[in-house]
């Protein structure tokens, strides 16, 4: 079982997430009531939708994580899953994303821009 599939399986059991078609049309996605949260594009690459506020708050930590790739101006961050610890990082960031979308919804974040899989 690939790391992405293991992560997807774990996250699919979270009560606030449901499987959905990704708006980008590639791979599989999980969404909350507030919108798309995560896209699984390959066996190793995952895009996670954060709010602008969450990205600014955790930017130094995100930039310091070797598994994370940030695209300037995007509300999505890409995680490259190489080891089990990357799944743990993804689960933590999904929790941050859910909390960010729930507690501080911003009009611009309601409809996510294209994910980073382009």
C-alpha positions as CSV (number, residue, x, y, z in Angstrom):
1,X,0.0,0.0,0.0
2,X,1.4,3.4,-1.0
3,X,1.9,6.2,1.5
4,X,-0.8,8.3,-0.2
5,X,-3.3,5.4,0.0
6,X,-2.5,4.8,3.6
7,X,-3.0,8.5,4.4
8,X,-6.2,8.6,2.4
9,X,-7.5,5.6,4.2
10,X,-6.8,7.1,7.6
11,X,-8.3,10.5,6.7
12,X,-11.4,9.0,5.1
13,X,-12.4,7.8,8.5
14,X,-12.4,11.3,10.0
15,X,-16.0,12.4,10.7
16,X,-15.5,15.9,9.2
17,X,-14.2,14.6,5.8
18,X,-15.9,12.9,2.9
19,X,-14.5,11.6,-0.4
20,X,-15.3,13.8,-3.4
21,X,-14.1,14.4,-7.0
22,X,-11.3,16.8,-7.0
23,X,-12.1,20.1,-8.8
24,X,-8.8,19.8,-10.7
25,X,-10.0,16.4,-12.1
26,X,-6.9,14.5,-11.1
27,X,-6.8,11.8,-8.4
28,X,-9.0,11.6,-5.4
29,X,-10.1,14.3,-2.9
30,X,-11.5,14.7,0.6
31,X,-13.7,17.7,1.5
32,X,-15.3,19.1,4.6
33,X,-18.6,21.0,4.8
34,X,-16.6,24.2,4.1
35,X,-14.9,22.9,0.9
36,X,-12.1,20.8,-0.6
37,X,-9.3,20.1,1.8
38,X,-7.0,17.6,0.3
39,X,-6.2,16.2,-3.2
40,X,-4.3,12.9,-3.6
41,X,-2.7,13.2,-7.1
42,X,-0.3,10.3,-7.1
43,X,1.3,7.7,-4.9
44,X,3.5,10.4,-3.3
45,X,2.0,13.9,-4.0
46,X,-0.8,15.5,-2.1
47,X,-2.2,19.0,-2.3
48,X,-3.7,20.5,0.9
49,X,-5.9,23.6,0.9
50,X,-5.1,26.0,3.7
51,X,-6.4,29.5,4.3
52,X,-4.2,32.5,3.6
53,X,-4.2,33.1,7.3
54,X,-3.0,29.6,8.2
55,X,-0.3,29.8,5.6
56,X,1.0,33.1,7.0
57,X,0.8,31.8,10.5
58,X,2.8,28.6,9.8
59,X,4.9,29.8,6.8
60,X,8.3,29.4,8.5
61,X,7.4,25.9,9.6
62,X,6.0,25.0,6.2
63,X,9.1,26.3,4.5
64,X,11.3,24.4,6.9
65,X,9.7,21.0,6.2
66,X,11.5,19.1,3.5
67,X,8.2,17.3,2.5
68,X,6.4,20.6,1.8
69,X,6.5,22.6,-1.4
70,X,4.8,26.0,-1.5
71,X,3.7,27.8,-4.6
72,X,3.7,31.6,-4.2
73,X,0.2,33.0,-4.2
74,X,-1.4,29.6,-3.8
75,X,-3.6,28.6,-0.9
76,X,-2.6,25.0,-1.5
77,X,0.6,23.4,-0.3
78,X,2.0,20.2,-1.8
79,X,3.4,17.4,0.4
80,X,5.6,14.8,-1.1
81,X,5.2,11.6,0.9
82,X,8.4,9.7,1.2
83,X,8.4,8.3,4.8
84,X,5.8,7.5,7.5
85,X,6.6,10.8,9.2
86,X,5.3,12.6,6.2
87,X,1.9,11.0,6.8
88,X,1.9,12.3,10.3
89,X,2.8,15.8,9.0
90,X,-0.1,15.6,6.5
91,X,-2.6,14.5,9.2
92,X,-1.5,17.4,11.4
93,X,-1.8,19.9,8.5
94,X,-5.3,18.5,7.6
95,X,-6.3,19.2,11.2
96,X,-4.9,22.7,10.9
97,X,-6.8,23.2,7.6
98,X,-10.1,22.0,9.0
99,X,-9.8,24.2,12.0
100,X,-8.8,27.2,9.8
101,X,-11.7,26.8,7.4
102,X,-14.1,26.3,10.3
103,X,-13.1,29.1,12.6
104,X,-11.9,31.8,10.2
105,X,-13.8,31.4,6.9
106,X,-12.8,34.1,4.5
107,X,-14.8,34.8,1.4
108,X,-11.7,34.3,-0.9
109,X,-11.0,30.9,0.8
110,X,-14.6,29.6,0.3
111,X,-13.9,28.7,-3.4
112,X,-10.4,27.3,-3.6
113,X,-8.2,28.4,-6.5
114,X,-6.7,25.6,-8.6
115,X,-4.6,23.2,-6.6
116,X,-0.9,22.9,-7.3
117,X,-1.2,19.9,-9.6
118,X,-0.7,21.8,-12.8
